[in-house]
Amino acid sequence: MRRIKGGLLIESRHQSLAREQLRDLVARLRIAAEPDVPGEDEIAALVDEVRGQRARHR
């Protein structure tokens, strides 16, 4: 049992373990993907490129 906003969450030990494993897996995936995440400048350049392409097709 654990407290959440507005109430209590009752879960079995199996559910609790599965939730913790999922949280750990997501954390590991985020760390692994971090170097591949584009920076702010790259995102801005991609957005500008797409906007330019769309403007040419109008």
C-alpha positions in Angstrom: 0.0 0.0 0.0 1.3 3.5 -0.8 -0.1 7.0 -0.6 -0.9 8.8 -3.9 -2.5 12.1 -4.5 -6.1 11.9 -3.4 -6.0 8.4 -1.9 -4.2 5.2 -1.3 -3.0 2.6 -3.9 -3.3 -1.0 -2.8 -1.2 -3.4 -4.9 0.2 -6.8 -4.5 3.9 -7.5 -4.0 4.0 -8.8 -7.6 2.4 -5.6 -8.9 4.8 -3.5 -6.8 7.8 -5.5 -8.1 6.6 -5.2 -11.7 6.1 -1.4 -11.3 9.7 -1.0 -9.9 11.1 -3.1 -12.7 9.3 -1.0 -15.3 10.6 2.2 -13.7 14.2 0.8 -13.8 13.8 -0.3 -17.4 12.5 3.1 -18.5 15.4 4.8 -16.6 18.0 2.6 -18.4 16.4 3.3 -21.8 16.5 7.0 -21.2 20.1 6.9 -20.3 20.9 4.8 -23.3 19.0 7.1 -25.7 20.4 10.3 -24.2 23.3 10.7 -26.6 21.0 10.4 -29.6 18.5 13.1 -28.4 18.8 16.1 -30.6 19.8 19.4 -29.0 17.7 22.6 -29.0 19.6 24.0 -32.0 19.1 20.8 -34.0 15.4 20.8 -33.3 15.1 24.4 -34.3 17.0 23.7 -37.6 14.7 20.7 -38.3 11.6 22.8 -37.6 12.8 25.6 -39.9 13.6 23.1 -42.7 10.1 21.5 -42.5 8.5 25.0 -42.5 10.5 26.0 -45.5 9.5 22.8 -47.4 5.8 23.3 -46.6 6.0 27.0 -47.7 7.4 25.9 -51.1 4.5 23.5 -51.6 1.8 26.1 -51.1 
